Amino acid sequence: MDVQIIKMYAKGPRLIRFTSGVITEGSYGYLKFEFIFKTEDWNVSATKTAVFSYKGKNYEVQLDAYNQCAVPKEVIHDPCFKVSLYDGNGLTTNTVKIPVEPKEGVDNGSATTTSSVVYVPHIDGDKILTWTPTKVADDLVEIPATDLNPFDEWGDDSDINSEYEWEEE
């Protein structure tokens, strides 16, 4: 089974989702989160912990040496779960909602779906990233990821390898 890695940026207390991807309810064991730290305050901490939440219940998972962790199967439920991050020095982030696709079309725990719904990222005036479910054509095979705000506060990210195809002006 291929592992899907959802990348998140942490810059001080701010956490945002960096890569897209469909997460399907009921499927687990294939999904990891990787946290990319854009400020030195995170890099000095020896322990970093992700907190995954679903319906008010929290599941803490310590990050490995690659700043990755598996997503607990208890949170992978429609319509969404939440994730935040804290370290051993008292630094914490905001909470980010992660949409989860309904269970229909799941085959043997894989992350496939037959619903023709894709989650589209939106950045509002306060630079808050949200994901909106949108009905798409049935013959859609793949939607390339695109940076919707290449001139944001993250600065020069030329050293970051991303699945995104950056827009040209």
C-alpha positions in Angstrom: 0.0 0.0 0.0 1.4 3.4 -1.0 1.8 5.9 1.8 0.1 9.3 1.3 1.9 12.2 3.0 0.1 15.4 3.8 2.6 18.2 4.3 1.9 21.0 6.8 3.9 24.2 7.3 4.5 25.5 10.8 5.8 29.1 11.1 5.8 30.1 14.8 2.2 29.5 16.1 0.7 29.3 12.6 0.0 25.9 10.9 -1.2 25.6 7.3 -1.8 22.6 5.0 0.7 22.7 2.2 -0.3 19.7 0.0 -3.7 18.6 -1.1 -5.0 15.0 -1.4 -8.2 13.1 -0.7 -8.6 11.4 2.6 -11.3 8.8 2.6 -13.3 7.7 5.7 -12.5 4.3 7.0 -9.2 3.9 5.3 -6.1 4.0 7.5 -2.5 2.8 7.7 -1.6 4.7 4.5 -1.8 8.3 5.8 1.0 10.3 7.3 1.5 13.9 8.1 4.9 15.7 7.7 5.5 19.0 9.4 7.9 21.5 7.8 9.2 24.1 10.2 9.8 27.5 8.8 11.1 29.2 11.9 14.0 28.3 14.2 11.8 28.2 17.4 10.5 24.8 16.3 13.9 23.4 15.3 15.4 23.8 18.8 12.8 21.6 20.4 13.7 17.9 20.9 10.0 16.7 21.1 7.2 17.7 18.8 3.7 16.3 19.1 0.8 16.4 16.7 -2.7 16.5 18.2 -5.4 14.9 16.1 -9.0 15.6 17.1 -12.4 14.1 16.2 -15.6 15.1 17.9 -13.8 16.5 20.9 -11.5 13.5 21.5 -7.8 14.1 21.2 -5.1 11.7 20.0 -1.5 12.8 20.6 1.2 11.4 18.3 4.9 12.2 18.7 6.7 13.2 15.5 9.6 10.9 14.4 13.1 12.0 13.3 11.7 13.1 9.9 9.0 15.2 11.5 6.4 12.7 10.4 3.6 10.8 12.1 0.8 8.4 11.2 -2.7 9.6 11.5 -4.7 7.7 14.1 -7.5 5.7 12.5 -9.9 7.0 15.2 -10.0 10.4 13.6 -10.4 9.5 9.9 -14.2 10.1 9.8 -16.5 12.2 7.6 -16.8 15.2 7.5 -13.4 16.2 9.0 -10.8 15.9 11.7 -8.6 18.6 13.2 -4.8 18.7 13.7 -2.6 21.0 15.7 1.0 20.9 17.0 2.9 21.6 20.2 6.5 21.1 21.4 8.3 20.6 24.7 9.0 24.3 25.1 5.4 25.5 25.2 5.0 26.5 21.6 1.6 25.6 20.1 -0.1 26.2 16.8 -3.6 26.9 15.6 -5.9 24.0 14.7 -6.5 23.1 11.1 -9.6 21.3 9.8 -8.8 18.4 7.5 -11.7 17.3 5.3 -12.5 13.6 5.0 -14.4 12.1 2.0 -17.4 9.9 2.8 -16.8 6.1 2.9 -18.6 5.2 -0.4 -16.4 3.4 -2.9 -13.7 2.3 -0.4 -12.3 -1.0 -1.4 -10.2 -3.0 1.1 -9.0 0.0 3.0 -7.7 1.9 0.0 -8.2 5.6 -0.5 -10.4 5.4 -3.6 -13.7 7.0 -4.0 -16.5 7.1 -6.5 -18.3 10.2 -5.4 -16.9 12.8 -7.9 -16.3 15.3 -5.1 -13.0 17.1 -4.8 -11.9 19.5 -2.0 -10.9 22.9 -3.4 -8.6 25.1 -1.4 -9.7 28.7 -0.7 -7.7 31.5 1.0 -9.9 34.3 2.5 -8.9 37.9 3.2 -7.3 36.9 6.5 -5.1 34.4 4.6 -6.9 31.5 6.3 -6.9 28.3 4.2 -10.1 26.3 4.0 -11.2 23.3 1.9 -14.6 23.3 0.2 -16.2 20.1 -1.2 -17.1 20.7 -4.9 -18.9 18.4 -7.3 -16.9 17.8 -10.4 -17.4 16.0 -13.7 -17.4 12.2 -13.5 -14.6 11.8 -16.1 -12.2 13.8 -14.0 -9.1 11.8 -13.4 -6.6 14.1 -11.7 -6.5 17.7 -10.6 -3.0 19.1 -10.4 -2.2 21.0 -7.2 -1.7 24.7 -7.5 -0.4 27.4 -5.2 -3.3 29.8 -4.8 -1.2 32.5 -3.1 2.4 32.4 -4.4 3.1 35.8 -2.9 2.2 35.0 0.7 4.1 35.6 3.9 6.2 32.5 3.7 8.8 34.2 1.5 11.2 32.4 -0.7 10.5 28.7 -0.6 12.8 27.7 -3.5 14.5 25.2 -1.2 11.2 23.3 -0.7 10.4 20.4 -2.9 6.6 20.4 -3.4 4.0 18.5 -5.3 2.5 21.8 -6.3 2.8 23.2 -9.8 3.5 26.9 -9.2 1.5 29.3 -11.3 3.3 31.6 -13.7 2.2 35.3 -14.0 
